[in-house]
Amino acid sequence: MSARSGSAPGRRGVRVTVASRMRRPVRAPGLAAWLASAAPAFARGEVVVAFVSDAHIRDLNRRYRGKDAVTDVLAFPSDEPGLLGDIAIAAGAARRQAAAAGHAFGVEARVLALHGLLHLLGYDHERDSDRDRMRAVESRLRRKGGLREGLIEREGGAP
Protein backbone atom coordinates (compact mmCIF):
# COMPACT_ATOMS: atom_id res chain seq x y z
CA MET A 1 0.00 0.00 0.00
CA SER A 2 1.18 3.53 -0.60
CA ALA A 3 0.40 6.97 0.76
CA ARG A 4 -0.61 5.98 4.26
CA SER A 5 -3.05 8.48 5.63
CA GLY A 6 -3.47 7.35 9.19
CA SER A 7 -3.45 4.51 11.64
CA ALA A 8 -4.91 4.01 15.03
CA PRO A 9 -4.53 1.40 17.71
CA GLY A 10 -7.84 -0.08 18.76
CA ARG A 11 -8.95 0.07 22.35
CA ARG A 12 -10.44 -3.36 21.83
CA GLY A 13 -7.53 -4.92 20.04
CA VAL A 14 -8.16 -3.74 16.47
CA ARG A 15 -5.40 -1.74 14.81
CA VAL A 16 -6.39 0.07 11.64
CA THR A 17 -4.19 1.56 8.94
CA VAL A 18 -5.69 3.62 6.12
CA ALA A 19 -3.82 3.72 2.83
CA SER A 20 -4.40 4.88 -0.72
CA ARG A 21 -3.55 3.17 -3.97
CA MET A 22 -4.82 6.17 -5.89
CA ARG A 23 -2.70 8.65 -7.85
CA ARG A 24 -4.07 11.36 -5.60
CA PRO A 25 -4.25 10.62 -1.87
CA VAL A 26 -7.74 10.02 -0.59
CA ARG A 27 -8.57 11.97 2.55
CA ALA A 28 -10.52 10.14 5.20
CA PRO A 29 -9.51 11.86 8.45
CA GLY A 30 -10.39 9.96 11.56
CA LEU A 31 -11.41 6.77 9.74
CA ALA A 32 -8.76 4.57 11.40
CA ALA A 33 -9.63 5.68 14.93
CA TRP A 34 -13.37 5.52 14.21
CA LEU A 35 -13.23 1.96 12.85
CA ALA A 36 -11.05 0.77 15.73
CA SER A 37 -13.51 2.19 18.26
CA ALA A 38 -16.60 0.91 16.39
CA ALA A 39 -15.24 -2.64 16.11
CA PRO A 40 -16.96 -5.36 18.13
CA ALA A 41 -15.37 -6.11 21.50
CA PHE A 42 -14.21 -9.58 20.42
CA ALA A 43 -12.33 -8.33 17.33
CA ARG A 44 -8.54 -8.63 17.50
CA GLY A 45 -5.86 -7.91 14.92
CA GLU A 46 -4.63 -5.54 12.28
CA VAL A 47 -6.77 -4.20 9.44
CA VAL A 48 -5.66 -2.22 6.40
CA VAL A 49 -8.27 -0.08 4.66
CA ALA A 50 -7.09 0.74 1.15
CA PHE A 51 -8.79 3.25 -1.13
CA VAL A 52 -8.48 2.06 -4.72
CA SER A 53 -9.74 3.16 -8.12
CA ASP A 54 -12.98 1.81 -9.54
CA ALA A 55 -10.95 0.04 -12.24
CA HIS A 56 -8.79 -1.67 -9.63
CA ILE A 57 -11.75 -2.86 -7.55
CA ARG A 58 -13.45 -4.13 -10.71
CA ASP A 59 -10.33 -6.18 -11.44
CA LEU A 60 -10.29 -7.53 -7.87
CA ASN A 61 -14.02 -8.32 -8.05
CA ARG A 62 -13.53 -10.17 -11.34
CA ARG A 63 -10.46 -12.05 -10.10
CA TYR A 64 -11.72 -13.11 -6.66
CA ARG A 65 -15.51 -13.21 -7.02
CA GLY A 66 -15.99 -13.85 -10.73
CA LYS A 67 -18.06 -10.66 -11.06
CA ASP A 68 -16.99 -8.27 -13.83
CA ALA A 69 -18.36 -5.11 -12.23
CA VAL A 70 -17.34 -2.25 -10.00
CA THR A 71 -18.35 -2.81 -6.41
CA ASP A 72 -18.00 -0.44 -3.48
CA VAL A 73 -16.11 -2.58 -0.94
CA LEU A 74 -14.29 -5.90 -0.85
CA ALA A 75 -12.81 -7.68 2.15
CA PHE A 76 -9.86 -10.04 2.11
CA PRO A 77 -9.52 -11.99 5.37
CA SER A 78 -6.05 -13.09 6.43
CA ASP A 79 -4.92 -16.44 7.78
CA GLU A 80 -1.85 -14.85 9.39
CA PRO A 81 -1.91 -14.54 13.18
CA GLY A 82 -2.55 -10.97 14.30
CA LEU A 83 -3.90 -9.87 10.92
CA LEU A 84 -7.64 -9.63 10.31
CA GLY A 85 -7.12 -8.69 6.68
CA ASP A 86 -7.52 -5.96 4.09
CA ILE A 87 -10.53 -3.89 3.08
CA ALA A 88 -10.55 -2.34 -0.40
CA ILE A 89 -12.89 0.61 -0.95
CA ALA A 90 -13.55 1.98 -4.43
CA ALA A 91 -13.05 5.72 -4.01
CA GLY A 92 -15.15 6.65 -7.05
CA ALA A 93 -18.05 4.42 -6.05
CA ALA A 94 -17.85 5.78 -2.49
CA ARG A 95 -18.01 9.37 -3.77
CA ARG A 96 -21.05 8.61 -5.94
CA GLN A 97 -22.82 6.79 -3.11
CA ALA A 98 -22.09 9.61 -0.66
CA ALA A 99 -23.63 12.11 -3.08
CA ALA A 100 -26.69 9.90 -3.64
CA ALA A 101 -27.15 9.41 0.13
CA GLY A 102 -26.68 13.14 0.82
CA HIS A 103 -23.73 12.82 3.15
CA ALA A 104 -19.98 13.45 3.08
CA PHE A 105 -17.39 11.11 1.58
CA GLY A 106 -16.01 10.49 5.08
CA VAL A 107 -19.38 9.18 6.25
CA GLU A 108 -19.57 6.83 3.28
CA ALA A 109 -16.02 5.65 3.97
CA ARG A 110 -17.13 4.71 7.50
CA VAL A 111 -20.23 2.86 6.22
CA LEU A 112 -18.10 0.85 3.79
CA ALA A 113 -15.20 0.23 6.19
CA LEU A 114 -17.57 -1.09 8.86
CA HIS A 115 -19.22 -3.38 6.35
CA GLY A 116 -15.83 -4.65 5.21
CA LEU A 117 -14.70 -5.23 8.80
CA LEU A 118 -17.74 -7.40 9.44
CA HIS A 119 -16.82 -9.51 6.41
CA LEU A 120 -13.28 -9.89 7.82
CA LEU A 121 -14.85 -11.13 11.04
CA GLY A 122 -16.78 -13.83 9.18
CA TYR A 123 -20.16 -12.18 8.69
CA ASP A 124 -21.85 -12.60 5.32
CA HIS A 125 -25.07 -11.59 3.60
CA GLU A 126 -25.33 -13.98 0.67
CA ARG A 127 -28.01 -16.15 2.34
CA ASP A 128 -31.12 -14.71 4.02
CA SER A 129 -30.30 -16.20 7.45
CA ASP A 130 -26.75 -14.80 7.34
CA ARG A 131 -28.01 -11.45 6.05
CA ASP A 132 -30.30 -10.98 9.04
CA ARG A 133 -27.46 -11.76 11.46
CA MET A 134 -25.03 -9.42 9.69
CA ARG A 135 -27.66 -6.69 9.40
CA ALA A 136 -28.30 -6.84 13.16
CA VAL A 137 -24.61 -6.57 14.04
CA GLU A 138 -24.00 -3.84 11.45
CA SER A 139 -27.00 -1.89 12.76
CA ARG A 140 -25.80 -2.07 16.37
CA LEU A 141 -22.24 -1.04 15.50
CA ARG A 142 -23.22 1.77 13.12
CA ARG A 143 -25.49 3.26 15.81
CA LYS A 144 -22.64 2.98 18.31
CA GLY A 145 -20.43 4.77 15.78
CA GLY A 146 -23.00 7.49 15.07
CA LEU A 147 -23.96 6.43 11.54
CA ARG A 148 -27.51 6.98 10.30
CA GLU A 149 -27.62 3.73 8.32
CA GLY A 150 -25.53 0.73 7.39
CA LEU A 151 -24.85 -0.64 3.95
CA ILE A 152 -27.21 -3.61 4.26
CA GLU A 153 -30.02 -1.42 5.58
CA ARG A 154 -29.55 1.09 2.78
CA GLU A 155 -29.55 -1.58 0.11
CA GLY A 156 -32.64 -3.24 1.55
CA GLY A 157 -30.75 -6.34 2.58
CA ALA A 158 -29.66 -7.29 -0.93
CA PRO A 159 -26.23 -8.94 -1.18
C-alpha positions as a Markdown table, in Angstrom:
| # | Residue | x | y | z |
|---|---|---|---|---|
| 1 | Met | 0.0 | 0.0 | 0.0 |
| 2 | Ser | 1.2 | 3.5 | -0.6 |
| 3 | Ala | 0.4 | 7.0 | 0.8 |
| 4 | Arg | -0.6 | 6.0 | 4.3 |
| 5 | Ser | -3.1 | 8.5 | 5.6 |
| 6 | Gly | -3.5 | 7.3 | 9.2 |
| 7 | Ser | -3.4 | 4.5 | 11.6 |
| 8 | Ala | -4.9 | 4.0 | 15.0 |
| 9 | Pro | -4.5 | 1.4 | 17.7 |
| 10 | Gly | -7.8 | -0.1 | 18.8 |
| 11 | Arg | -8.9 | 0.1 | 22.4 |
| 12 | Arg | -10.4 | -3.4 | 21.8 |
| 13 | Gly | -7.5 | -4.9 | 20.0 |
| 14 | Val | -8.2 | -3.7 | 16.5 |
| 15 | Arg | -5.4 | -1.7 | 14.8 |
| 16 | Val | -6.4 | 0.1 | 11.6 |
| 17 | Thr | -4.2 | 1.6 | 8.9 |
| 18 | Val | -5.7 | 3.6 | 6.1 |
| 19 | Ala | -3.8 | 3.7 | 2.8 |
| 20 | Ser | -4.4 | 4.9 | -0.7 |
| 21 | Arg | -3.6 | 3.2 | -4.0 |
| 22 | Met | -4.8 | 6.2 | -5.9 |
| 23 | Arg | -2.7 | 8.6 | -7.8 |
| 24 | Arg | -4.1 | 11.4 | -5.6 |
| 25 | Pro | -4.2 | 10.6 | -1.9 |
| 26 | Val | -7.7 | 10.0 | -0.6 |
| 27 | Arg | -8.6 | 12.0 | 2.6 |
| 28 | Ala | -10.5 | 10.1 | 5.2 |
| 29 | Pro | -9.5 | 11.9 | 8.4 |
| 30 | Gly | -10.4 | 10.0 | 11.6 |
| 31 | Leu | -11.4 | 6.8 | 9.7 |
| 32 | Ala | -8.8 | 4.6 | 11.4 |
| 33 | Ala | -9.6 | 5.7 | 14.9 |
| 34 | Trp | -13.4 | 5.5 | 14.2 |
| 35 | Leu | -13.2 | 2.0 | 12.8 |
| 36 | Ala | -11.0 | 0.8 | 15.7 |
| 37 | Ser | -13.5 | 2.2 | 18.3 |
| 38 | Ala | -16.6 | 0.9 | 16.4 |
| 39 | Ala | -15.2 | -2.6 | 16.1 |
| 40 | Pro | -17.0 | -5.4 | 18.1 |
| 41 | Ala | -15.4 | -6.1 | 21.5 |
| 42 | Phe | -14.2 | -9.6 | 20.4 |
| 43 | Ala | -12.3 | -8.3 | 17.3 |
| 44 | Arg | -8.5 | -8.6 | 17.5 |
| 45 | Gly | -5.9 | -7.9 | 14.9 |
| 46 | Glu | -4.6 | -5.5 | 12.3 |
| 47 | Val | -6.8 | -4.2 | 9.4 |
| 48 | Val | -5.7 | -2.2 | 6.4 |
| 49 | Val | -8.3 | -0.1 | 4.7 |
| 50 | Ala | -7.1 | 0.7 | 1.1 |
| 51 | Phe | -8.8 | 3.3 | -1.1 |
| 52 | Val | -8.5 | 2.1 | -4.7 |
| 53 | Ser | -9.7 | 3.2 | -8.1 |
| 54 | Asp | -13.0 | 1.8 | -9.5 |
| 55 | Ala | -11.0 | 0.0 | -12.2 |
| 56 | His | -8.8 | -1.7 | -9.6 |
| 57 | Ile | -11.7 | -2.9 | -7.6 |
| 58 | Arg | -13.4 | -4.1 | -10.7 |
| 59 | Asp | -10.3 | -6.2 | -11.4 |
| 60 | Leu | -10.3 | -7.5 | -7.9 |
| 61 | Asn | -14.0 | -8.3 | -8.0 |
| 62 | Arg | -13.5 | -10.2 | -11.3 |
| 63 | Arg | -10.5 | -12.0 | -10.1 |
| 64 | Tyr | -11.7 | -13.1 | -6.7 |
| 65 | Arg | -15.5 | -13.2 | -7.0 |
| 66 | Gly | -16.0 | -13.9 | -10.7 |
| 67 | Lys | -18.1 | -10.7 | -11.1 |
| 68 | Asp | -17.0 | -8.3 | -13.8 |
| 69 | Ala | -18.4 | -5.1 | -12.2 |
| 70 | Val | -17.3 | -2.2 | -10.0 |
| 71 | Thr | -18.4 | -2.8 | -6.4 |
| 72 | Asp | -18.0 | -0.4 | -3.5 |
| 73 | Val | -16.1 | -2.6 | -0.9 |
| 74 | Leu | -14.3 | -5.9 | -0.9 |
| 75 | Ala | -12.8 | -7.7 | 2.2 |
| 76 | Phe | -9.9 | -10.0 | 2.1 |
| 77 | Pro | -9.5 | -12.0 | 5.4 |
| 78 | Ser | -6.0 | -13.1 | 6.4 |
| 79 | Asp | -4.9 | -16.4 | 7.8 |
| 80 | Glu | -1.9 | -14.9 | 9.4 |
| 81 | Pro | -1.9 | -14.5 | 13.2 |
| 82 | Gly | -2.5 | -11.0 | 14.3 |
| 83 | Leu | -3.9 | -9.9 | 10.9 |
| 84 | Leu | -7.6 | -9.6 | 10.3 |
| 85 | Gly | -7.1 | -8.7 | 6.7 |
| 86 | Asp | -7.5 | -6.0 | 4.1 |
| 87 | Ile | -10.5 | -3.9 | 3.1 |
| 88 | Ala | -10.6 | -2.3 | -0.4 |
| 89 | Ile | -12.9 | 0.6 | -0.9 |
| 90 | Ala | -13.6 | 2.0 | -4.4 |
| 91 | Ala | -13.1 | 5.7 | -4.0 |
| 92 | Gly | -15.1 | 6.6 | -7.1 |
| 93 | Ala | -18.1 | 4.4 | -6.0 |
| 94 | Ala | -17.8 | 5.8 | -2.5 |
| 95 | Arg | -18.0 | 9.4 | -3.8 |
| 96 | Arg | -21.1 | 8.6 | -5.9 |
| 97 | Gln | -22.8 | 6.8 | -3.1 |
| 98 | Ala | -22.1 | 9.6 | -0.7 |
| 99 | Ala | -23.6 | 12.1 | -3.1 |
| 100 | Ala | -26.7 | 9.9 | -3.6 |
| 101 | Ala | -27.1 | 9.4 | 0.1 |
| 102 | Gly | -26.7 | 13.1 | 0.8 |
| 103 | His | -23.7 | 12.8 | 3.2 |
| 104 | Ala | -20.0 | 13.5 | 3.1 |
| 105 | Phe | -17.4 | 11.1 | 1.6 |
| 106 | Gly | -16.0 | 10.5 | 5.1 |
| 107 | Val | -19.4 | 9.2 | 6.3 |
| 108 | Glu | -19.6 | 6.8 | 3.3 |
| 109 | Ala | -16.0 | 5.6 | 4.0 |
| 110 | Arg | -17.1 | 4.7 | 7.5 |
| 111 | Val | -20.2 | 2.9 | 6.2 |
| 112 | Leu | -18.1 | 0.8 | 3.8 |
| 113 | Ala | -15.2 | 0.2 | 6.2 |
| 114 | Leu | -17.6 | -1.1 | 8.9 |
| 115 | His | -19.2 | -3.4 | 6.3 |
| 116 | Gly | -15.8 | -4.6 | 5.2 |
| 117 | Leu | -14.7 | -5.2 | 8.8 |
| 118 | Leu | -17.7 | -7.4 | 9.4 |
| 119 | His | -16.8 | -9.5 | 6.4 |
| 120 | Leu | -13.3 | -9.9 | 7.8 |
| 121 | Leu | -14.8 | -11.1 | 11.0 |
| 122 | Gly | -16.8 | -13.8 | 9.2 |
| 123 | Tyr | -20.2 | -12.2 | 8.7 |
| 124 | Asp | -21.8 | -12.6 | 5.3 |
| 125 | His | -25.1 | -11.6 | 3.6 |
| 126 | Glu | -25.3 | -14.0 | 0.7 |
| 127 | Arg | -28.0 | -16.2 | 2.3 |
| 128 | Asp | -31.1 | -14.7 | 4.0 |
| 129 | Ser | -30.3 | -16.2 | 7.4 |
| 130 | Asp | -26.8 | -14.8 | 7.3 |
| 131 | Arg | -28.0 | -11.4 | 6.1 |
| 132 | Asp | -30.3 | -11.0 | 9.0 |
| 133 | Arg | -27.5 | -11.8 | 11.5 |
| 134 | Met | -25.0 | -9.4 | 9.7 |
| 135 | Arg | -27.7 | -6.7 | 9.4 |
| 136 | Ala | -28.3 | -6.8 | 13.2 |
| 137 | Val | -24.6 | -6.6 | 14.0 |
| 138 | Glu | -24.0 | -3.8 | 11.4 |
| 139 | Ser | -27.0 | -1.9 | 12.8 |
| 140 | Arg | -25.8 | -2.1 | 16.4 |
| 141 | Leu | -22.2 | -1.0 | 15.5 |
| 142 | Arg | -23.2 | 1.8 | 13.1 |
| 143 | Arg | -25.5 | 3.3 | 15.8 |
| 144 | Lys | -22.6 | 3.0 | 18.3 |
| 145 | Gly | -20.4 | 4.8 | 15.8 |
| 146 | Gly | -23.0 | 7.5 | 15.1 |
| 147 | Leu | -24.0 | 6.4 | 11.5 |
| 148 | Arg | -27.5 | 7.0 | 10.3 |
| 149 | Glu | -27.6 | 3.7 | 8.3 |
| 150 | Gly | -25.5 | 0.7 | 7.4 |
| 151 | Leu | -24.9 | -0.6 | 3.9 |
| 152 | Ile | -27.2 | -3.6 | 4.3 |
| 153 | Glu | -30.0 | -1.4 | 5.6 |
| 154 | Arg | -29.5 | 1.1 | 2.8 |
| 155 | Glu | -29.5 | -1.6 | 0.1 |
| 156 | Gly | -32.6 | -3.2 | 1.6 |
| 157 | Gly | -30.8 | -6.3 | 2.6 |
| 158 | Ala | -29.7 | -7.3 | -0.9 |
| 159 | Pro | -26.2 | -8.9 | -1.2 |
